Amino acid sequence: MASSAQASPISRQVPMDRKRLLLIGVAALLVGSFSSSFVYRSLQARNARPVPGVAVVVAARDLVPGDSLSERDLKLVTYPGGSLPDRVLHSASNAVKRSVLLPVAKGQFVTADTLGIDGEKQSLEHLIPAGMRAAAVSVDDVTSVAGFVRPGSLVDVLVTGQAPETHRLQSATVLQRVRVLAMGTQMEGEPAKDVRQAHVVTLLLTPEDAERLSFAGQEGRIQLVIRNPFDGSAEKRSPVNSLEGPLPTRKQIKVKYVPAPTPSEHEIELWHGGHSERVKVKD
């Protein structure tokens, strides 16, 4: 009886320990769920927080070189500050009455590099972007493609003259995808004029291409070839000196070196009086 009486409190303690462990487990689950929910809501709130935007100027329509901008040509939009191009404009007033130097598609950023100086009246130098040059060439009805070359056209420049090595007549493409700034006195962006009688075309070139054009003008006759403005290819072509096609590529003739044969030797016997002498002789 005594032993059974002593075992009774222990048997009652075991279920109580299990209840405590169960309560501790439930409390831990509740704390973990609450913590996870709190962290998740914090991350959601952080991601939903709007990124600060910056007001920038974009084109409200397609802008072409020579245009003098007005308020209706521009639009102010908000973009994230970390993804903007260099020298972008943040106020339309900084672009109004300035001339366009480079094409800007509708919705694209308007930057200071795409615009000329202030003022409605523009001259040719206002159409020349930084680092570029304007060079003039003389043309006639044939070399200007019967007058179809217009300001804004893209052309290739060909030169026909004597080849320096063979002195044969040849034609070569010296420049490709060159933009026409002006035809006669009509500049790009101005109202259309009758330029069929114009004898001077002004081209937009890099300094290196301007030197090539000047050299080509001294070497032969220059002709312009109109190309599609959407054709971005720039093939490297060989000069043509006949109706058959381009000049054949010169093949270098390799001469194999053959060493000279080693001369052979033999002996002869020479007699002088009563005695002889052997002498070696080479062939």
C-alpha positions in Angstrom: 0.0 0.0 0.0 2.8 2.3 0.8 4.5 1.8 -2.6 1.3 2.4 -4.5 0.7 5.6 -2.5 4.2 6.8 -3.4 3.8 6.2 -7.2 0.6 8.1 -7.5 2.1 11.7 -7.4 4.7 10.7 -10.1 2.0 9.4 -12.4 0.1 12.6 -12.0 3.3 14.7 -12.8 3.9 13.1 -16.2 0.6 14.4 -17.9 1.3 17.8 -16.4 4.8 17.9 -18.0 3.3 16.9 -21.4 0.7 19.7 -21.1 3.5 22.2 -20.4 5.5 21.0 -23.4 2.4 21.3 -25.6 1.7 24.8 -24.4 5.3 25.8 -25.0 5.2 24.4 -28.5 1.9 26.2 -29.3 3.3 29.4 -28.0 6.5 29.0 -30.1 4.4 28.4 -33.2 2.3 31.5 -32.5 5.4 33.7 -32.0 7.1 32.3 -35.2 3.9 32.9 -37.3 3.6 36.4 -35.9 7.3 37.2 -36.6 7.1 35.8 -40.2 3.9 37.8 -40.9 5.5 41.0 -39.5 8.6 40.5 -41.7 6.5 39.8 -44.8 4.4 42.9 -44.3 7.5 45.0 -43.8 9.1 43.7 -47.0 5.8 44.3 -48.9 5.6 47.9 -47.6 9.2 48.5 -48.5 8.7 47.2 -52.1 5.5 49.1 -52.5 7.2 52.3 -51.5 7.2 54.6 -54.7 10.7 55.3 -56.2 11.3 59.1 -56.3 10.9 60.3 -59.9 12.5 63.2 -61.8 10.8 65.4 -64.4 12.4 65.2 -67.8 11.7 66.5 -71.3 10.7 64.1 -74.1 9.7 64.7 -77.7 5.9 65.0 -78.2 6.4 64.2 -81.9 9.2 63.1 -84.2 11.8 65.9 -84.3 14.0 66.3 -87.4 17.2 68.4 -87.7 16.5 72.0 -88.4 13.2 72.2 -86.4 12.8 75.2 -84.1 11.1 73.9 -81.0 8.0 75.2 -79.4 6.0 74.2 -76.3 3.8 71.8 -78.3 6.8 69.9 -79.6 7.8 68.9 -76.0 6.3 66.9 -73.1 7.3 66.7 -69.5 7.2 63.2 -67.9 8.5 61.6 -64.7 11.2 58.9 -64.8 13.3 57.2 -62.1 16.3 59.3 -61.3 18.9 56.5 -61.7 18.2 55.6 -65.3 18.5 58.9 -67.2 20.9 59.8 -70.0 23.6 62.4 -69.6 22.6 66.1 -70.2 18.9 65.4 -70.3 16.7 68.5 -70.0 14.4 68.9 -67.0 12.4 71.9 -68.1 10.7 72.6 -71.5 11.7 76.2 -71.3 15.4 75.1 -71.8 14.5 73.7 -75.2 11.9 76.2 -76.6 13.2 78.2 -79.6 16.3 76.0 -80.0 17.0 74.2 -83.2 17.2 70.4 -83.5 20.6 69.0 -84.5 19.9 65.3 -84.4 16.7 63.3 -85.1 14.7 62.6 -82.0 11.8 60.0 -82.1 8.5 60.7 -80.4 8.8 59.8 -76.7 12.6 59.9 -76.6 14.6 62.1 -74.2 15.6 65.5 -75.4 19.2 66.2 -74.4 21.4 69.3 -74.7 23.5 67.4 -77.3 20.6 67.1 -79.7 19.8 70.8 -79.7 21.6 73.9 -81.1 21.9 77.4 -79.6 19.0 79.5 -78.6 17.1 81.7 -81.0 14.5 81.1 -83.7 16.7 82.2 -86.6 19.2 79.4 -87.4 22.2 79.3 -89.7 24.1 76.3 -91.0 26.5 76.1 -88.1 23.5 75.5 -85.8 22.9 72.2 -87.6 26.4 70.9 -87.0 26.7 68.7 -83.9 29.8 68.9 -81.7 32.7 67.0 -83.3 31.3 67.1 -86.8 32.0 69.2 -89.9 30.1 70.5 -92.9 31.8 70.2 -96.2 30.6 71.3 -99.6 31.0 69.5 -103.0 30.2 70.7 -106.5 27.5 68.8 -108.3 25.5 68.9 -111.5 22.2 67.3 -112.6 23.9 63.9 -113.0 26.1 63.8 -109.9 23.2 65.0 -107.7 20.9 62.3 -109.1 18.9 64.6 -111.3 18.2 67.0 -108.4 16.6 64.4 -106.2 19.2 64.9 -103.5 17.5 67.0 -100.8 18.4 68.3 -97.4 18.1 65.3 -95.0 18.9 62.7 -97.7 21.4 60.0 -96.9 23.9 59.4 -99.7 27.1 57.5 -100.6 30.0 59.4 -102.2 31.7 57.9 -105.2 34.8 59.1 -106.9 35.9 58.2 -110.4 39.5 58.8 -111.5 42.8 57.1 -112.4 44.2 54.4 -110.2 47.6 55.5 -108.8 49.2 52.1 -109.6 47.8 51.1 -112.9 46.7 54.5 -114.2 43.5 52.9 -115.3 40.1 54.5 -114.9 38.3 53.3 -111.8 35.3 54.1 -109.5 35.3 53.6 -105.7 33.0 54.3 -102.8 34.8 56.6 -100.4 32.0 57.5 -98.0 28.7 55.8 -96.9 25.6 57.0 -95.2 26.4 60.7 -95.3 23.6 63.1 -94.4 22.9 66.1 -96.6 22.7 69.3 -94.6 21.9 71.7 -97.4 21.3 71.8 -101.1 22.3 75.2 -102.5 20.9 77.7 -99.9 18.2 75.4 -98.6 19.0 73.9 -95.3 17.6 70.9 -93.6 14.3 71.7 -91.8 13.5 74.7 -94.0 10.4 74.8 -96.3 11.0 73.0 -99.5 12.5 75.0 -102.4 13.3 74.3 -106.0 16.8 73.0 -105.7 17.2 71.4 -109.1 19.5 74.2 -110.3 21.7 74.1 -107.1 25.3 73.2 -107.9 26.6 72.8 -104.3 25.7 70.2 -101.8 26.8 70.5 -98.1 27.4 67.2 -96.3 27.7 66.4 -92.6 31.0 64.6 -92.0 33.5 63.6 -89.3 36.8 65.4 -89.5 38.4 62.3 -91.0 35.7 61.9 -93.6 36.0 65.6 -94.5 39.7 64.9 -95.3 38.8 61.9 -97.5 36.2 64.0 -99.4 38.7 66.7 -100.0 41.3 64.2 -101.3 38.7 62.5 -103.5 37.8 65.8 -105.1 41.4 66.3 -106.1 41.7 62.7 -107.5 38.6 62.5 -109.7 35.0 63.3 -110.3 32.6 63.0 -107.3 29.1 61.6 -107.6 26.4 61.2 -105.0 24.2 58.0 -104.7 21.0 58.2 -102.8 20.3 55.4 -100.4 17.3 54.3 -98.3 17.3 56.0 -94.9 16.4 52.7 -93.2 19.4 50.9 -94.8 22.0 50.8 -92.1 24.5 48.6 -94.0 28.0 49.9 -94.7 29.7 47.4 -96.9 33.4 47.6 -97.7 33.6 47.5 -101.5 36.5 47.1 -103.9 37.1 49.7 -106.6 35.7 48.9 -110.1 37.8 49.4 -113.2 35.7 47.6 -115.8 32.1 46.6 -116.6 32.8 43.1 -115.4 33.0 44.0 -111.7 35.4 45.0 -109.0 39.2 44.8 -109.4 40.6 41.4 -108.7 42.4 41.0 -105.5 46.2 40.8 -106.0 47.7 37.6 -105.0 51.2 37.7 -103.6 53.6 35.4 -105.4 55.7 33.3 -103.0 59.2 32.5 -104.3 60.7 29.4 -102.8 64.4 29.8 -102.0 66.6 27.1 -103.5 70.2 27.2 -102.3 72.9 26.9 -104.9 74.6 23.5 -105.2 78.0 23.1 -103.5 80.7 23.1 -106.1 82.6 19.8 -106.6 86.4 19.4 -106.4 88.8 17.2 -108.2 92.6 16.8 -108.4 94.8 17.1 -111.4 98.5 16.3 -111.7 100.9 18.8 -113.1 104.4 17.9 -114.3 107.2 20.4 -114.1 110.4 19.1 -115.5 111.2 15.9 -113.8 108.7 16.1 -110.9 104.9 16.3 -110.6 102.5 18.3 -108.4 98.8 17.6 -107.5 96.4 20.6 -107.5 92.7 20.7 -106.4 90.4 22.4 -108.9 86.7 23.4 -108.3 84.1 23.2 -111.0 
